[in-house]
Amino acid sequence: MEKHAALAVRLGRMSLKNPLMPAAGTFSVDTAREFYDINKLGAIVAKTITPLERRGNETPRAAEVYGGMLNSVGLQNPGLEAFLRLEAPKLTEVEPPVIISIAGHSIADFALMAQALDPLRQIAALEVNVSCPNVACGGRVFAADPVQVEAVVAAIRRVTHKYLIIKLSPNVGDITEMAAAAEHAGGDCLCLANTLLGMKIDIHRRRPVLANIVGGMSGPAVKPVILRMVYQTYSRVKIPLIGVGGIATMEDVLEYMMAGASAVQVGTAAFTDPLILPRLIDELAEYADRQEICLADLIGVAQV
């Protein structure tokens, strides 16, 4: 078997040459091209877009913490219209499947974006970031309520045939309930999970470090928590899973796959090592060759 064929995985009807992709908000096509051949990636995940331009939260909006980092960027992006005009044309030039992350403050926001992106052939899938507050329902995060998760996914499903990846929040009591709701409403795949809420205090100023007070924690320290969620969700749903949270080594990738993830996303580690994605792909190829296995055969093997 060819070395690279051993890395191939499937996400339902999506075929990936390998299970590695960047996490939303941590990757730029233009910047990454300066470091490596982005066509080597299993998929490309573009930064989250919203219906209208968002300037993001006040600074400081990032802080290093033990075992990772906090961020409260606030989904800064140019908005849907600017994305369609300036960024979407660039995505026709890449080979891996392109996944666009979308977010909104209402069900109508999500549906509007899904409908606008549906005709674009260069977009293979939408990653639906339900970790946003539903302004129409008092600001409660969509991902914290299975009824709201189901409503968002169902509304998107009605207006698009795109492959839907639902990105869930770990800041819930039982993530498997949210996973089941997303699957029932027509989600094709689940991404587990977004950042954990956290904060840091400047003991000299005696004030929170982040202007937004709280932020999302990512990095190695969150991996055991998210890995557990992937493991639990695998036996609850029939649709494939993407694991994201604290991945920095080949061993991390293998753990997520053995827990039940068909693919993984790398985010925080790419800030300190821009070459981590192609390096991990090479390491996985060498591992598969040594073990004489296909990576797809490892998905869920740790389930008992």
Protein Blocks (a to p, Z undefined) as FASTA:
>chain_A
ZZklmmpccehjaccfbfcdcdehiacfklmmmmmcfklpmbdcdddddfbdcebjaddf
bdcdehiacddehppaebjklmmmmmmmmmmmpmbdcddddddfbfklmmmmmmmmmmpm
klmbdcddfkbccfknoopafklpmklmmmmmmmmmmmocbdcdddddfkbfblmlmmmm
mmmnopabdcdddddddddddfklopafblnlpacdedjklmmmmmmmmmmmmmmpmbdc
ddeehiabfklmmmmmmnopabdcdfklmmmmmklmmmmmmmmmmmmmmnopafklmgop
lpZZ
